[in-house]
Amino acid sequence: MVSVCFVCLGNICRSPTAEGVMLHLVREEGYQDHIEVDSAGTASYHIGEKADQRSAQTARKRGFDLPSRARQFKADDFDRFDYVLAMDESNLASLRSLSGGEYDDKIHLLLDFDPANPKGSSVPDPYYGGDGGFEHVLDLCTSACRQFLDYLVEEHGLQPE
């Protein structure tokens, strides 16, 4: 089983969007017995809350469900996940600080897996913006998760069920 955790600041917009997209792709392509998907936030602002309603509505319009509740990423999550994918440089820095260098090989920017984006690109936080920002985040996450799934299949020799 390969495990991945998507991480943003509050775990109510970007990371649950990426989680919902990835879960959909994993199930659609038959890899649900091979890939575990989760999300978390670097901060504790929204623990226990559902995804932001604007994220959930945007995702639902395109057939994605955002089922998780916000939680904070903890140091022991590094032992649980093979891949920890940050949405932006700030999240990346927070994760690396928490890792203390021990798990840096597991920590990546999500968009680094999508060749359509330059290395080091961030998924922008749509929280304080309009609906267009949530659409843009969903577009970025959909493309990057598709590429990341292809990477996992190739890297780990996964076969669909």
N, C-alpha and C positions, 0 to 999 in steps of 0.2 A: 504494500500500500504506500503510495506517494501522498504526502500531505502538504497542503499549502494554506497559508494565512495571509489575507490581504489586510493591509494596515493603513489607516489614515489618522487624523487627529481625534475626532470624536466618535467614529464608528457609526455614523448615522446617514452619511451621504455617499462618499466615494467608495469606501471599502465594502459596505453592504451591496452596492451596485455591482462591483467587481465579483463579489461572492455569488450574487444571484445569477449573473451572466455565466460565470464559470460552472456553477451547479447545473444550469440549463444545458450548456454545451456538453458537459461530462455525461449527463443522462441521455441527451439526444444521440450521442455517438457511442453509448454503451460502455463507458469507462467507470461507472459508479462503484464498481467493486474494486477499482484500482486507485482511485484518486479521492482523497478526503479534502473538503473545502471548508474554510472558516474565515472569519474576519474579526478584527479588533481595532481598538483605537489606542493611541499613545497616551491620551489624557482620559481622565475619569469623569468628564462633564456629563455624559449621557448614559451612564451604566443602567442597563435594564430597559432602556427605551427602544421602541421600534424604529426602523429607518425613517428618516425625514419623509413626511407625506409627499413632498414634491419629488423626491427620488423614487419613492414607491409608485406614484402615479405615472411618472415618465416610464419607468421600467414596465409596469403593467400594460401600458399602451402598446408595448412591443413584445409582449408575451413572456416577460421575465417576472419572477416572484422574488421578493426580498424578505425572506422569512425570519432572519435572525434578530436578536436583540443585542443592543450595544454592550460591549464589555471592554475592559482595559487589557492590553497586551501585558503579560507578566514575564519575568525572566525564565520561568520554567516552561513557557511556551516554546522556547528555542529547542528544548528537548523533544517536544511533541511534533514540530513541523520541520519538513525537509526544505521548504521554501517559505520565506517571509518577504512578501512583496509590498514595498512602500509606495504610496501615491506621490510623494514629493520629497525634495531634499531635506526638509525639516523633519519629516517622519523618519527618513533614512538616518539622519544624524541622531535622533532620539533612540532608534533601535540599536544603532552601533554603540551608543553610550551605554545602554542597558546591557548589551552583549559583552562589553568590556574587551572586545576583540576576539573572544572565544568562538563566536558563531558568525563572524562577518561573512564567511563563505555561503551562508544561507540567506543573507539579506541582499535584496536587489530592488531596483526601481521597476515597477510593473512595465512601464513603457519601454524599458530597455529590451524587452522581448519582442517589440513590434518594430520592424525595420522601417515602417512608415514615419516613425518619429526619431529625431536625432537622439543619440545617447545622452542621458542626463535629463530627458524631458520629464515634466511633471503632469499629473492629472490635477487641474486646478480645482480649488475648493469652490463649489457653487453656492454655498450656504447663504451668503449675503447678496446674491445676485438674482436675476430673473430666471424664468423657465428655460431660456436658451442655454444657460449654463448647465442645467441638469441634462438637457439633450446632448450637449457637447461631451459631458462626462460619460454618458451612456455610450456615445459613439466611440470614444477613446477606449473605454473598458471592453466593449464588444470586440473591437479590432485586436487589442492587446491580448485578451483572454483567448481568442481564437489562435493567435500565434503562440501563446504560452502553452496551450493544450497540444498543439502540434509539436512543440519542443519537448514536452513531457513524454509524449508517445514515442518520439524518436530516441530521446536520451535514455529512457527506461525500458524500451522495447515492449511497450504495452500493447495488448491485443484486446479489441472490444469483446464484450460478452455477446 
